């Protein structure tokens, strides 16, 4: 019996596919997803999404139908998970800067809860639009999920910017047993770190980003430690990443440059997101919130967090988790508002 999933609900994008594939693989429940990315300018499966499908199909020796570019319907029937050493390249499907961060989101949970260690090589976009940069996963996601019992390491070898991609990431995932988490409070601010990076562009662009971030934070009584990076990459790119570390939590904020966007604007965008989060007084940022939903549903006991925004991505991931598992999430606020999310997880154990 297939779990039927409408790919147009909620945020209506690739997140529905990634979370559904991950849960399907982990729980060995076959799925049928229809209307995949139906409302997007380019509906259906694109290169990054197909890489997620093919990666998990290989990991779980799954039977798959509908796995081609542009497909809006997919049947995925997994068998047992095979942890081990894997290499996945988004360009194997189509030359693109498809996000390796999003591919990792799809394969991470099944491998982490597989009972054994895995090593993954990922090739593609590491710092691209509409995706968390690898630095976010390294500096925010991994430290938080370590509190839930999952230990992993991500090494960035080569940066991959849009549109050329070609980034290279090495991931080591250790087997884990999930525990619940309480992120109700973030505690006092410990420090702020900022990375300003360029590849195959004048280093002065990164320096201008650094100067602007420093100026904006100083106006709010804040200061940061800065790192300027001339990043190895086959393409051109630039970006700013701000990491805020608190006693009990971590948050990250980023902005990417594009042709015609001034360095100061790149810095302003990252600062704006950071300062808005500070004002919310919540424990975690909106991007981490939706990523924690599957982990919370699977862990044993009650987990909770407060987040700066009840986003549509968050609500969508909650919907998918509740389709697969006998759990009920509790949300204290309306969409787009700060609020608390809690759930009593099922206490999943690998067998």
C-alpha positions, 0 to 999 in steps of 0.5 A: 500500500502506497502513501499518496502525497500531493506535491503541490501542498504547502510550500509546493516545492522540492522539500516535500519530495526530499522529506517524503523520500527520506521518511519512505527510505527510513521507514520502508514505506512505499510512496506515490508523489503526484503534482511534483512542484506543480506551481513552480516556473519549471514544474516536475523533477529537476537535476537536484531532485533527481539526484535525491531520488537516484541517491536514495534509490541506490542507498535503499535498493528501491524500485522507482518509476517516474524518475526523469527530468520534468516528471510530476509523478514518482513511485518510490518503493524502498528495500533495506538501507545499505550504509557505506561509501557513496559518491553522488554528482548532480551533473550526472543528471544534467550540467547544473549547480544543483544544491548538494546541501539539499541532496544531503538533507534527503539522504542524511537521516536514513544513513544516520539511523542505519546502524552503521557509519557512512562516507559520502562524496557530493559534487554540485552547488555548495553556495547557491540560491534557495538552499542553505550554504554548506557553511550553514550545515557545518556550523548550525545544523550539525552542532544542534543535531549533535545534541540529539545524538547524531554526530557527523562531519562535513568538509568543504573541499571546493566551493560551487557557485551558481551557475557553474557548480562543481563544488566538492564536499566530503561527509562522514555520518556516524550511526546514531540513536536519537534523543529529544531536544529542548530549544525553548531558550537561546540564552545569552549571546556568546559571539558572532562570526562572519565569513566574507568570501569570493572566488575568481573575483577581486578580494576587495569585494569580500573586504567591502562586505566585511566593512559593511557588516561591521558597520551595521553590527556596530550600530546595534552595539554588536561586533563580530570576528571576521574571516575573509576567504579567497575560495577555490572554485571553478566559477565566480561567486561571492557571499556573506555568512553570519553565525550567531552563537548563544549559550543554548543555541546557534543561528546562521544567516547568509546572502549571495552576490549576483552580477549587478548587486553591490557588495554592500547589499550582500552584506545588508541582506545577511545583516537584516536577517540576523538582526530580525532574528535577534529581535524575535528573542526565539531560540532558532532561525526559521531554516533550522526549524523545518529541518528539525521536524523529522528528527523530533518526530522520530526521537523518544520523548517530547521535543520542542523549540521556539523559532523566529518564524512559523514558515510555510516550509515548517508547516509543510514538513510537519504535514509530511511527518504526520503522514508517515508517523502517529505523531501530532505537532503542537504549534503556538502561533500563526504562519509567519509569526514567531512561536513554539513547536513541540511534539512527542516522538515515537522513539524510532530504533533501527532494525 
